[in-house]
Amino acid sequence: CSSEPEPLNSVTTVAELKDAFVSAGADCDAWAQGDATGKWAEFGHCGGSTGTILSTYASEVDKQSSVDGLRANGAGGQSLGGEKWLITSEAARRAARS
C-alpha cells in the first residue's frame, strides 16, 4: 500500500515534490537528486527524455527570482510553480541558455 503524496501547497522537500509530480501522472523514472547551489534549497532532475527539473526554495522570493530569470530568457512558459517550488522542463533550460 503506497502512501498519499503531499498536497502541493505543503511540499517542502524535492522528494515530496517528485512524489506529487509522479502521482499526477508525470514520467520521472531516471530520478537523480543534485547538490543545491544558488537560490535552490534542493533540486533534482528526472533525466531520460523528459529532462524535467524539480526544485524547492527556502523562500518565495528565491523562487520568484528563478522564475524571473526564466522569463527574462523567454523560458517562463515552460515551468510550473508553487509558493516555494518550481518544475521546469529541459526545453525551458535550453531556451534560457540560447
C-alpha positions as CSV (number, residue, x, y, z in Angstrom):
1,C,0.0,0.0,0.0
2,S,1.5,3.3,-1.0
3,S,1.2,6.5,1.0
4,E,-0.6,9.5,-0.4
5,P,1.7,12.3,-1.8
6,E,1.9,15.6,-0.1
7,P,-0.6,18.3,-1.3
8,L,1.5,20.7,-3.5
9,N,0.8,23.6,-1.1
10,S,2.6,21.7,1.7
11,V,5.6,20.5,-0.3
12,T,8.8,21.4,1.5
13,T,11.3,18.9,0.0
14,V,12.2,18.0,-3.5
15,A,11.4,14.3,-2.7
16,E,7.8,15.3,-1.8
17,L,7.6,17.4,-5.0
18,K,8.8,14.4,-7.0
19,D,6.3,12.1,-5.4
20,A,3.4,14.6,-6.1
21,F,4.7,15.0,-9.7
22,V,4.7,11.3,-10.3
23,S,1.4,10.8,-8.6
24,A,-0.1,13.4,-11.0
25,G,1.0,11.1,-13.9
26,A,4.3,12.5,-14.9
27,D,7.2,10.4,-16.0
28,C,10.3,10.6,-13.7
29,D,11.9,7.1,-13.9
30,A,15.6,8.3,-14.0
31,W,15.5,10.5,-10.9
32,A,18.7,12.0,-9.6
33,Q,18.9,14.5,-6.8
34,G,21.6,17.2,-7.2
35,D,23.7,19.3,-4.9
36,A,21.8,22.6,-4.4
37,T,23.6,25.8,-5.4
38,G,22.4,29.3,-5.9
39,K,18.8,30.0,-4.9
40,W,17.7,26.3,-4.8
41,A,17.2,24.8,-1.4
42,E,17.0,21.3,-3.1
43,F,16.7,20.2,-6.7
44,G,16.7,17.0,-8.8
45,H,16.1,16.0,-12.4
46,C,14.1,13.3,-14.0
47,G,16.6,12.6,-16.7
48,G,15.7,10.5,-19.7
49,S,13.7,12.1,-22.4
50,T,11.8,14.4,-20.1
51,G,14.7,16.4,-18.8
52,T,12.4,17.8,-16.1
53,I,14.0,19.7,-13.2
54,L,12.2,19.9,-9.9
55,S,13.4,22.5,-7.3
56,T,12.4,23.8,-3.9
57,Y,13.4,27.1,-2.4
58,A,13.9,28.5,1.1
59,S,11.7,31.5,0.3
60,E,9.1,32.6,-2.2
61,V,11.5,35.5,-3.1
62,D,14.2,33.0,-4.1
63,K,11.6,31.0,-6.2
64,Q,10.3,34.2,-7.8
65,S,13.9,35.3,-8.7
66,S,14.4,32.0,-10.6
67,V,11.0,32.4,-12.4
68,D,12.1,36.0,-13.3
69,G,15.3,34.6,-14.8
70,L,13.4,32.1,-16.9
71,R,11.0,34.8,-18.2
72,A,13.9,37.2,-19.0
73,N,15.3,34.4,-21.2
74,G,12.0,33.6,-22.8
75,A,11.5,30.3,-21.0
76,G,8.8,31.2,-18.5
77,G,6.1,29.4,-20.4
78,Q,7.9,26.1,-19.7
79,S,7.6,26.0,-16.0
80,L,5.0,25.3,-13.2
81,G,5.5,26.7,-9.7
82,G,4.0,26.9,-6.3
83,E,4.9,29.1,-3.3
84,K,8.4,27.6,-2.8
85,W,8.8,25.0,-5.6
86,L,9.2,25.0,-9.4
87,I,9.0,22.3,-12.1
88,T,10.9,23.2,-15.2
89,S,11.3,21.3,-18.5
90,E,14.6,20.8,-20.3
91,A,13.2,22.7,-23.2
92,A,12.9,25.7,-20.9
93,R,16.6,25.3,-19.8
94,R,17.7,25.1,-23.5
95,A,15.8,28.2,-24.3
96,A,17.3,30.0,-21.3
97,R,20.8,29.1,-22.5
98,S,20.3,30.2,-26.1
